[in-house]
Amino acid sequence: MSRHLHTAAGTTFRTGINAGADHGFTQSDTDVYDAAADARHWTALTDLFTRVLR
């Protein structure tokens, strides 16, 4: 459904899965924190901001 809505709206999107990382992996004060997945997340987010908010 999401892909259909983005296509109909003419927008682009990218999804990513951090295999092996549990939900909440970016929260460093929890047991599920995953430093490697968090770093990948921030790299992807920074790339998005750079592309979109130039």
C-alpha positions as CSV (number, residue, x, y, z in Angstrom):
1,M,0.0,0.0,0.0
2,S,2.7,2.5,0.9
3,R,4.6,1.9,-2.4
4,H,1.3,2.5,-4.3
5,L,0.7,5.8,-2.4
6,H,4.2,7.0,-3.1
7,T,4.0,6.1,-6.8
8,A,0.6,7.7,-7.2
9,A,1.9,10.9,-5.5
10,G,5.0,10.9,-7.7
11,T,7.4,10.8,-4.7
12,T,10.4,8.6,-4.2
13,F,11.2,6.6,-1.1
14,R,13.8,4.3,0.3
15,T,13.4,1.7,3.0
16,G,16.1,-0.1,5.0
17,I,16.3,-3.0,7.3
18,N,19.0,-3.4,9.9
19,A,19.2,-7.2,10.0
20,G,19.6,-8.4,13.6
21,A,18.8,-5.1,15.2
22,D,15.8,-4.9,17.4
23,H,13.2,-2.1,17.4
24,G,14.6,0.8,19.3
25,F,18.2,0.1,18.3
26,T,19.1,3.8,18.2
27,Q,18.3,4.4,21.9
28,S,21.7,4.1,23.7
29,D,20.1,3.8,27.1
30,T,18.3,0.5,26.4
31,D,19.3,-3.1,26.2
32,V,18.5,-3.3,22.5
33,Y,21.0,-0.5,21.5
34,D,23.1,-1.6,18.5
35,A,26.0,0.8,17.8
36,A,26.7,-0.5,14.3
37,A,23.0,-0.3,13.3
38,D,22.8,3.2,14.8
39,A,25.8,4.3,12.8
40,R,24.2,3.0,9.6
41,H,21.0,4.7,10.5
42,W,22.7,8.1,11.0
43,T,24.6,7.7,7.8
44,A,21.4,7.1,5.8
45,L,19.6,9.9,7.6
46,T,22.4,12.4,7.0
47,D,22.5,11.4,3.3
48,L,18.7,12.0,3.1
49,F,19.0,15.4,4.7
50,T,21.9,16.3,2.4
51,R,20.0,15.3,-0.7
52,V,16.7,16.8,0.2
53,L,17.6,20.0,2.1
54,R,20.5,21.3,0.0
